């Protein structure tokens, strides 16, 4: 019975410290992001001394799989277009149309090969990432503060802030509205190493 009681105490203690550590990490992330945002924004205000912080709220996140799917869709659409252009130029050639251009046909054929190779590579990366596809690629915060405008009036301002997913949570975008948000704020592992040589290959 004593052993059982001791186990409960140890479990409770570990749970307490675990929750405490988790909370500290969350607060630490908040503090780091706030400091970085304020360092980027306040010097550009009309009157930096009038700055009044209101709130910083985590509103969204982009997952690695979101970035992967975006690229797959992007190159799939490019491939479809290139394949359709190849068929058009082949049609011009078979009908001996004056619109036929051998250089344009060759260019589109190279595009087809390029996009197919990139898509195959991204699929391979997707498989290798496995469970990491659900990891966060970037965070989005709503950042609100007050400051004097050019007329000297104290106004409320809200920006959308996109940051890296890991410490030190560098700010990668400051947007005034959703239209200015990056759809894919960070590339996924292996993407640039994949596409650069393939693009060079088919230049």
C-alpha positions in Angstrom: 0.0 0.0 0.0 2.9 2.4 0.8 4.4 1.6 -2.6 1.1 2.4 -4.3 0.8 5.6 -2.4 4.3 6.6 -3.2 3.7 5.9 -6.9 0.6 8.2 -6.8 2.7 11.0 -5.2 5.5 10.6 -7.8 3.0 10.6 -10.6 1.3 13.7 -9.3 4.6 15.4 -8.8 5.8 14.6 -12.4 2.4 15.7 -13.7 2.7 19.0 -11.8 6.2 19.7 -13.1 5.3 18.6 -16.6 2.4 21.0 -16.7 4.5 23.7 -15.2 7.3 23.2 -17.8 4.7 23.2 -20.6 3.2 26.5 -19.3 6.7 28.0 -19.1 7.4 27.1 -22.7 4.2 28.6 -23.8 4.8 31.8 -21.9 8.3 31.9 -23.2 7.1 31.6 -26.8 4.6 34.4 -26.3 7.3 36.7 -24.7 9.8 36.0 -27.5 7.3 36.7 -30.2 6.0 39.9 -28.6 9.6 41.2 -28.1 10.5 40.5 -31.8 7.2 42.1 -33.0 7.6 45.2 -30.9 11.3 45.6 -32.0 10.1 45.4 -35.6 7.0 47.7 -35.3 7.6 50.4 -32.8 10.7 52.1 -34.5 8.5 52.6 -37.6 5.6 54.3 -35.8 5.0 58.0 -36.3 5.4 58.5 -32.5 7.2 55.5 -31.0 6.8 57.0 -27.5 3.0 56.8 -27.9 3.0 53.0 -28.3 0.6 51.1 -26.1 0.5 47.3 -26.3 -3.1 45.8 -26.3 -2.8 42.1 -27.1 -1.0 39.4 -28.9 -3.2 36.3 -29.7 -2.3 33.1 -31.5 -5.0 32.7 -34.2 -3.7 30.1 -36.6 -0.9 27.8 -37.7 0.2 26.3 -41.0 1.3 22.6 -40.9 4.1 21.1 -43.0 1.5 19.0 -44.8 -0.2 22.3 -45.9 3.0 23.4 -47.5 3.5 20.1 -49.2 0.0 19.9 -50.6 0.2 23.5 -51.8 3.3 22.6 -53.8 1.8 19.4 -55.2 -1.3 21.3 -56.4 0.9 24.1 -57.8 3.0 21.8 -59.9 0.1 19.6 -60.8 -1.7 22.6 -62.3 1.5 23.6 -64.1 1.9 20.1 -65.5 -1.7 20.1 -66.8 -1.2 23.4 -68.6 2.1 22.3 -70.1 0.6 19.1 -71.3 -2.3 21.0 -72.9 0.1 23.3 -74.7 2.1 20.4 -76.0 -1.0 19.0 -77.6 -1.9 22.3 -79.1 1.5 22.7 -80.7 1.4 19.1 -81.9 -1.9 19.9 -83.5 -0.4 22.9 -85.2 2.4 20.7 -86.5 0.2 18.0 -87.9 -2.1 20.5 -89.6 1.0 22.4 -90.9 -0.4 25.6 -89.4 1.7 28.7 -89.5 1.2 28.9 -85.7 3.5 25.9 -85.2 6.7 26.8 -83.4 9.2 24.0 -82.8 11.0 26.0 -80.1 7.8 26.5 -78.2 6.9 22.8 -78.5 10.3 21.8 -77.2 10.0 24.3 -74.3 6.6 22.9 -73.2 7.9 19.3 -73.5 10.7 20.2 -71.2 8.2 21.8 -68.8 6.3 18.5 -68.7 9.4 16.6 -67.9 10.4 19.1 -65.3 7.1 19.2 -63.5 6.8 15.4 -63.5 10.2 15.1 -61.9 9.4 17.7 -59.3 6.1 16.0 -58.4 7.8 12.7 -58.1 10.4 14.2 -55.8 7.8 15.9 -53.6 5.8 12.7 -53.3 9.0 11.0 -52.1 9.7 13.7 -49.6 6.1 13.5 -48.4 6.5 9.8 -47.7 9.8 10.3 -45.9 8.4 13.1 -43.6 5.6 10.7 -42.5 4.3 11.8 -39.0 6.2 15.1 -39.2 3.7 16.2 -41.8 1.5 17.3 -38.9 4.3 19.4 -37.4 3.7 23.2 -37.4 5.5 25.1 -40.2 4.5 28.6 -39.0 2.3 30.4 -36.5 0.0 33.4 -37.1 -0.7 35.9 -34.4 -3.1 38.9 -34.2 -1.1 41.8 -32.8 -3.0 44.9 -31.5 -1.6 48.1 -30.2 -2.3 51.9 -29.9 -0.1 54.7 -31.3 -0.4 58.2 -32.5 -1.0 58.7 -36.2 0.4 61.5 -38.4 -2.3 63.8 -37.0 -1.3 63.0 -33.4 -4.5 61.1 -32.7 -4.2 57.9 -30.7 -5.5 55.0 -32.9 -5.9 51.3 -32.6 -3.9 49.2 -35.0 -4.0 45.4 -35.7 -1.5 43.4 -37.7 -1.2 39.7 -38.5 2.2 38.3 -37.6 3.6 35.1 -39.1 6.6 33.5 -37.3 8.8 30.5 -37.5 7.6 27.5 -35.6 10.6 27.1 -33.3 12.6 29.3 -31.0 13.5 32.1 -31.4 10.3 32.3 -33.4 11.6 34.8 -35.9 9.0 37.1 -37.6 8.7 36.2 -41.3 5.8 38.5 -42.2 3.9 41.4 -40.9 0.6 41.9 -42.7 -2.2 44.5 -42.4 -4.8 42.0 -43.7 -5.3 38.4 -44.6 -4.6 39.1 -48.3 -1.0 39.8 -47.4 -0.4 36.6 -45.5 2.1 34.1 -47.0 0.2 31.0 -48.1 3.3 28.9 -47.5 5.4 30.8 -45.0 8.2 28.3 -44.8 9.4 25.6 -47.2 9.4 22.0 -46.1 12.6 20.0 -45.6 14.3 19.0 -48.8 12.1 21.1 -51.1 14.7 23.6 -52.3 17.3 21.0 -52.6 15.0 19.1 -54.8 13.7 21.8 -57.2 16.9 23.9 -57.7 18.9 21.2 -59.7 15.8 20.1 -61.6 15.0 23.7 -62.7 18.7 24.1 -63.8 18.5 20.8 -65.6 15.6 21.9 -67.9 16.7 25.5 -68.5 
